Amino acid sequence: MYNSRVLLSALAIGVATVFGTGAVRADESTPASPPEQAGDFIAHDFRFSDGTVLPEVRIHYVTIGTPRRDAQGRIDNAVLLMHGTTGTGAEFLTPLMRRELYAPGQPLDAQRYFVVVPDGLGRGGSSKPSDGLRTGFPHYGYGDVIEANHQLLVDGLHVTHLRLVLGVSMGGMQTWMWGERYPDMADALMPIVSQPIAIAGRNWLWRQMIVGAIRNDPGWHNGDYSTEPTQWLRVMPIFAVLTVNPARLQEQAPDRKAATALYDNLVEQARKNDANDVLYWFESSWDYNPTADLGKIRAQVLAVNFKDDLLNATDLGVMQRLIPLVPHGRYVEVPETEGHSYGHQTQTHPEAWKSYVAQLLD
């Protein structure tokens, strides 16, 4: 049985941190931890793409492993991981991720690689509207998130070259943009559960449900609320409907009573988040449209999508049409398998895609 705790854990990691965040705890099967360090990088006089400048922007991050330097003293084993829209770097720090990605012999073995895992701008421990500016916080786009991560690497960690950029969902979209904006910085790119087209169709409609619910909530007061608005919370379970494989949802909620309980639980988890932060999450894709510049990407690219992902529907034929525009691009669309497919949530199951990481790095 795919029980309530398992489903909510999957939703809370990666896609549905929208349903609440919490400390990541290792279990008994987690390998001995490699060198790991958390920190905060402060970008001074950070200029947003709309021209707004903030005196300080904070980017929280975790590194796993040890930097290795080449004969010229440059770090040559760095990997950047970028999380999904509603997530934080914590989605890459679960016991499952540690076991499947960073353990000895795994694709991102922390004895070989120096892995950098930031909280994207607007999320987690990084600067965000709920820190105090509310809707006075600049309306950042994906380009701003990427620029902040770039400054973290270059100015904060002194990383000027990346072995790999890997992103899931929003992080996957930002991986396409990274390859276009910094074509010589990374050897390889792996965008997972994403497509290199502007967000539209079903993927835009459900986002507008959330954005509209917040902006039209009587308690929102144009973002200047003293008590969190609540009506929009009732819309948030649409996220689970669209990001979890329907068979997994049916296993979790096989009757009306169980489905109603699950719905109520998801609403309560969503209540842990700030409405302005959530609004900015879903509006920040305004500058995402990488199609025209795919030819600028010089890195090796292996895009990974899943047949049961409703947000990046494979039946749209996007990858077949656009991968030929990427000079060193390849893609795979992983078929649905009984009992082992998780829809868009497959991003939280590295056992389903880690073999492609190894293939790309090799």
C-alpha positions as CSV (number, residue, x, y, z in Angstrom):
1,M,0.0,0.0,0.0
2,Y,1.3,3.5,-1.0
3,N,0.3,4.8,2.4
4,S,-0.5,8.4,3.5
5,R,2.9,9.0,5.1
6,V,4.7,7.8,1.9
7,L,2.5,10.0,-0.4
8,L,2.8,13.1,1.7
9,S,6.6,12.6,2.0
10,A,6.9,12.3,-1.8
11,L,4.8,15.5,-2.2
12,A,6.8,17.3,0.4
13,I,10.1,16.6,-1.3
14,G,10.6,18.4,-4.6
15,V,7.2,19.2,-6.1
16,A,5.1,19.6,-3.1
17,T,7.1,21.4,-0.6
18,V,4.1,23.6,-1.2
19,F,2.5,21.3,1.4
20,G,5.1,22.1,4.0
21,T,8.8,21.7,4.7
22,G,10.6,19.9,7.4
23,A,14.0,18.7,8.5
24,V,15.5,15.9,6.5
25,R,16.5,12.9,8.6
26,A,18.7,10.0,7.6
27,D,17.4,6.5,8.2
28,E,19.4,3.5,9.3
29,S,20.0,2.4,5.7
30,T,21.6,5.8,4.7
31,P,25.4,5.4,4.1
32,A,27.9,7.2,6.2
33,S,27.6,10.9,5.4
34,P,30.3,12.4,3.1
35,P,31.7,15.9,3.9
36,E,28.7,18.2,3.9
37,Q,28.4,21.9,4.7
38,A,25.6,24.4,4.7
39,G,26.0,28.1,4.3
40,D,24.6,31.4,3.1
41,F,26.0,33.5,0.3
42,I,25.2,37.2,0.2
43,A,25.0,38.8,-3.2
44,H,25.5,42.5,-2.8
45,D,23.7,45.1,-4.9
46,F,21.9,42.3,-6.8
47,R,20.3,43.6,-9.9
48,F,17.1,41.8,-11.0
49,S,16.1,41.5,-14.7
50,D,13.5,44.3,-14.2
51,G,16.2,46.7,-13.2
52,T,15.4,46.6,-9.5
53,V,18.4,46.4,-7.1
54,L,18.4,45.0,-3.6
55,P,21.4,45.8,-1.4
56,E,21.6,42.1,-0.3
57,V,20.2,38.9,-1.6
58,R,20.8,35.7,0.4
59,I,21.2,32.3,-1.2
60,H,21.2,29.4,1.2
61,Y,23.0,26.3,0.0
62,V,24.4,22.9,1.0
63,T,27.6,21.3,-0.5
64,I,28.3,17.6,-0.5
65,G,31.8,16.2,-1.1
66,T,35.1,18.0,-1.4
67,P,36.2,20.3,-4.2
68,R,39.1,18.9,-6.3
69,R,41.5,21.3,-8.1
70,D,43.3,20.9,-11.4
71,A,46.9,21.9,-12.2
72,Q,45.8,25.5,-12.5
73,G,44.1,25.5,-9.2
74,R,40.5,25.5,-10.6
75,I,37.8,23.3,-9.1
76,D,37.1,20.6,-11.7
77,N,34.6,18.3,-10.1
78,A,31.6,20.5,-9.3
79,V,28.0,19.6,-10.0
80,L,25.0,22.0,-9.6
81,L,21.6,20.6,-8.7
82,M,18.4,22.8,-9.1
83,H,15.1,21.9,-7.5
84,G,11.4,22.2,-8.5
85,T,9.0,25.1,-8.3
86,T,7.6,24.4,-4.9
87,G,10.7,22.7,-3.5
88,T,14.0,23.6,-1.8
89,G,17.4,22.1,-2.0
90,A,16.1,19.6,0.7
91,E,14.6,17.5,-2.1
92,F,18.1,16.5,-3.0
93,L,19.0,15.7,0.6
94,T,16.6,12.9,1.4
95,P,17.9,9.5,2.5
96,L,16.8,8.1,-0.9
97,M,18.7,10.7,-2.8
98,R,21.8,10.2,-0.7
99,R,21.7,6.5,-1.1
100,E,21.0,6.5,-4.9
101,L,23.1,9.5,-6.0
102,Y,26.0,10.3,-3.6
103,A,26.9,7.0,-2.0
104,P,30.1,5.2,-3.1
105,G,29.8,3.9,-6.6
106,Q,26.7,5.9,-7.4
107,P,26.6,8.4,-10.3
108,L,27.3,11.5,-8.1
109,D,29.6,9.7,-5.7
110,A,30.6,12.3,-3.2
111,Q,34.1,10.9,-3.1
112,R,34.5,12.1,-6.7
113,Y,32.2,15.1,-7.0
114,F,31.6,18.4,-5.3
115,V,27.8,18.8,-5.3
116,V,26.3,22.2,-4.8
117,V,22.6,22.3,-3.8
118,P,21.1,25.8,-3.4
119,D,17.7,26.9,-2.3
120,G,16.5,28.9,-5.3
121,L,15.8,32.6,-5.0
122,G,12.4,33.0,-3.4
123,R,12.4,29.7,-1.5
124,G,13.6,28.0,1.6
125,G,16.5,29.8,3.4
126,S,17.1,32.2,0.4
127,S,15.7,35.7,0.2
128,K,12.0,35.7,-0.5
129,P,8.9,37.9,-0.1
130,S,7.9,36.7,3.3
131,D,11.2,37.9,4.7
132,G,9.6,41.3,5.1
133,L,9.2,43.0,1.7
134,R,6.0,41.0,0.8
135,T,4.9,42.2,-2.7
136,G,7.5,44.9,-2.5
137,F,10.0,42.1,-3.2
138,P,11.1,42.2,-6.9
139,H,9.0,40.0,-9.2
140,Y,11.9,37.7,-10.1
141,G,11.9,35.4,-13.0
142,Y,13.8,32.2,-13.7
143,G,16.6,34.3,-15.1
144,D,17.1,35.9,-11.7
145,V,17.1,32.6,-10.0
146,I,19.8,31.4,-12.4
147,E,21.9,34.6,-11.9
148,A,21.8,34.2,-8.1
149,N,23.0,30.6,-8.4
150,H,25.7,31.7,-10.8
151,Q,26.9,34.4,-8.3
152,L,26.9,31.8,-5.5
153,L,29.1,29.5,-7.6
154,V,31.6,32.0,-9.0
155,D,31.8,34.6,-6.2
156,G,30.9,32.5,-3.2
157,L,32.4,29.1,-3.9
158,H,34.9,30.0,-6.6
159,V,33.5,27.5,-9.0
160,T,34.0,28.6,-12.6
161,H,33.3,25.3,-14.3
162,L,30.7,22.6,-13.8
163,R,31.0,18.9,-14.7
164,L,27.2,18.7,-14.7
165,V,24.1,20.9,-14.2
166,L,21.1,18.7,-13.3
167,G,17.6,20.1,-12.6
168,V,14.2,18.7,-11.9
169,S,10.9,20.4,-12.9
170,M,11.5,24.1,-12.6
171,G,15.2,23.2,-12.1
172,G,15.0,21.3,-15.3
173,M,13.7,24.4,-17.1
174,Q,16.4,26.5,-15.6
175,T,18.9,23.9,-16.8
176,W,17.9,24.7,-20.4
177,M,18.3,28.4,-19.7
178,W,21.7,27.8,-18.0
179,G,23.0,26.1,-21.1
180,E,22.0,29.1,-23.2
181,R,23.2,31.8,-20.8
182,Y,26.5,30.2,-19.8
183,P,27.3,27.9,-22.8
184,D,30.9,27.3,-21.8
185,M,30.5,26.8,-18.1
186,A,29.2,23.2,-18.0
187,D,30.3,20.0,-19.7
188,A,26.9,18.4,-19.4
189,L,23.2,19.3,-18.8
190,M,20.4,17.0,-17.6
191,P,17.0,18.6,-17.5
192,I,14.5,16.2,-15.9
193,V,10.7,16.4,-16.1
194,S,10.8,19.6,-18.2
195,Q,10.4,20.7,-21.8
196,P,12.2,23.6,-23.6
197,I,9.0,25.5,-24.5
198,A,7.1,28.4,-22.8
199,I,4.6,27.2,-20.2
200,A,1.1,27.1,-21.8
201,G,-1.9,24.8,-22.2
202,R,-2.6,22.6,-19.2
203,N,0.7,23.5,-17.5
204,W,-0.4,27.2,-17.5
205,L,-4.0,26.6,-16.6
206,W,-3.4,24.9,-13.3
207,R,-0.9,27.5,-12.3
208,Q,-3.4,30.2,-13.0
209,M,-5.9,28.4,-10.7
210,I,-3.4,29.0,-7.8
211,V,-2.4,32.5,-8.8
212,G,-6.0,33.6,-9.3
213,A,-7.1,32.0,-6.0
214,I,-4.5,34.0,-4.1
215,R,-5.0,37.3,-5.9
216,N,-8.8,37.1,-5.5
217,D,-8.8,35.8,-1.9
218,P,-10.6,38.6,0.1
219,G,-7.9,38.1,2.8
220,W,-5.0,38.7,0.6
221,H,-5.2,42.6,0.6
222,N,-2.8,43.0,-2.3
223,G,-0.2,41.1,-0.3
224,D,-0.4,43.3,2.8
225,Y,-2.2,40.9,5.1
226,S,-1.7,40.5,8.8
227,T,-3.4,37.1,8.9
228,E,-2.7,34.6,6.2
229,P,-5.4,34.4,3.5
230,T,-7.1,30.9,3.4
231,Q,-9.4,30.5,0.5
232,W,-6.6,29.7,-1.9
233,L,-5.6,26.7,0.2
234,R,-8.6,24.8,-1.1
235,V,-7.1,24.9,-4.6
236,M,-3.7,23.6,-3.7
237,P,-4.5,19.8,-3.9
238,I,-4.7,20.3,-7.7
239,F,-1.0,20.0,-7.5
240,A,-1.2,16.4,-6.3
241,V,-3.8,15.6,-8.9
242,L,-1.5,16.7,-11.7
243,T,1.9,15.6,-10.3
244,V,1.2,12.1,-8.9
245,N,0.6,9.0,-11.1
246,P,-3.2,8.2,-10.9
247,A,-2.5,4.6,-9.9
248,R,-0.5,5.8,-6.9
249,L,-3.3,8.2,-5.9
250,Q,-5.9,5.4,-6.3
251,E,-3.8,3.1,-4.1
252,Q,-3.6,5.9,-1.5
253,A,-7.3,6.9,-1.7
254,P,-9.3,3.8,-2.8
255,D,-12.6,5.2,-1.4
256,R,-14.3,8.5,-0.8
257,K,-13.5,8.6,2.9
258,A,-9.8,8.1,2.2
259,A,-9.8,10.6,-0.7
260,T,-11.5,13.2,1.4
261,A,-9.0,12.7,4.3
262,L,-6.1,13.0,1.9
263,Y,-7.6,16.2,0.5
264,D,-8.0,17.7,3.9
265,N,-4.4,16.7,4.8
266,L,-3.0,18.3,1.7
267,V,-4.8,21.5,2.5
268,E,-3.4,21.6,6.0
269,Q,0.1,21.0,4.7
270,A,-0.3,23.9,2.3
271,R,-1.2,26.1,5.2
272,K,2.4,26.0,6.4
273,N,3.4,28.3,3.5
274,D,3.2,32.0,3.0
275,A,0.7,33.1,0.3
276,N,3.0,35.8,-1.2
277,D,5.9,33.3,-1.5
278,V,3.6,30.8,-3.3
279,L,2.2,33.5,-5.6
280,Y,5.8,34.4,-6.6
281,W,6.7,30.8,-7.2
282,F,4.0,30.3,-9.8
283,E,4.4,33.7,-11.4
284,S,8.2,33.5,-11.7
285,S,8.0,31.4,-15.0
286,W,7.1,34.6,-16.8
287,D,10.5,34.7,-18.6
288,Y,10.8,31.1,-19.5
289,N,10.9,30.5,-23.2
290,P,14.2,28.8,-24.2
291,T,13.1,27.5,-27.6
292,A,14.7,30.2,-29.8
293,D,18.2,29.9,-28.2
294,L,18.6,26.1,-28.1
295,G,21.2,26.3,-30.7
296,K,23.5,28.3,-28.4
297,I,23.9,25.3,-26.0
298,R,27.3,23.7,-26.3
299,A,27.2,21.2,-23.5
300,Q,26.2,17.6,-23.9
301,V,22.5,17.4,-23.1
302,L,20.5,14.4,-22.1
303,A,16.8,15.3,-21.3
304,V,14.8,12.8,-19.3
305,N,11.0,12.8,-19.3
306,F,8.4,10.2,-18.2
307,K,5.4,9.0,-20.2
308,D,3.0,9.5,-17.2
309,D,4.0,13.1,-16.5
310,L,0.9,15.3,-17.1
311,L,2.8,18.6,-16.7
312,N,5.2,17.8,-19.5
313,A,3.0,15.6,-21.7
314,T,5.1,13.4,-24.1
315,D,2.2,13.3,-26.5
316,L,2.9,16.9,-27.4
317,G,5.9,15.7,-29.4
318,V,8.1,18.6,-28.0
319,M,11.3,16.7,-27.6
320,Q,11.1,15.1,-31.0
321,R,10.6,18.5,-32.6
322,L,13.2,20.5,-30.6
323,I,16.1,18.2,-29.6
324,P,17.4,18.4,-33.2
325,L,18.0,22.1,-32.6
326,V,20.4,21.3,-29.7
327,P,23.9,20.6,-31.2
328,H,24.8,17.9,-28.7
329,G,21.3,17.0,-27.5
330,R,19.6,13.7,-26.8
331,Y,16.4,12.7,-25.0
332,V,14.7,9.8,-23.4
333,E,11.0,9.3,-22.6
334,V,10.8,6.6,-19.9
335,P,7.7,4.4,-20.3
336,E,5.2,3.9,-17.5
337,T,5.6,0.6,-15.6
338,E,3.1,-1.0,-13.3
339,G,3.7,-0.1,-9.7
340,H,6.9,1.8,-10.3
341,S,5.8,5.0,-12.1
342,Y,5.1,8.2,-10.2
343,G,4.2,10.8,-12.8
344,H,5.9,14.2,-12.4
345,Q,6.8,13.0,-8.9
346,T,9.4,10.7,-10.5
347,Q,11.8,13.5,-9.9
348,T,11.9,12.4,-6.3
349,H,12.8,8.8,-7.3
350,P,16.4,8.9,-8.4
351,E,16.4,5.1,-8.9
352,A,14.3,5.8,-12.0
353,W,16.7,8.2,-13.6
354,K,20.2,7.8,-12.1
355,S,21.3,5.4,-14.8
356,Y,21.0,8.3,-17.3
357,V,23.2,10.5,-15.0
358,A,25.9,7.8,-15.2
359,Q,25.5,7.5,-18.9
360,L,25.8,11.3,-19.5
361,L,28.8,11.6,-17.2
362,D,30.5,8.7,-18.9
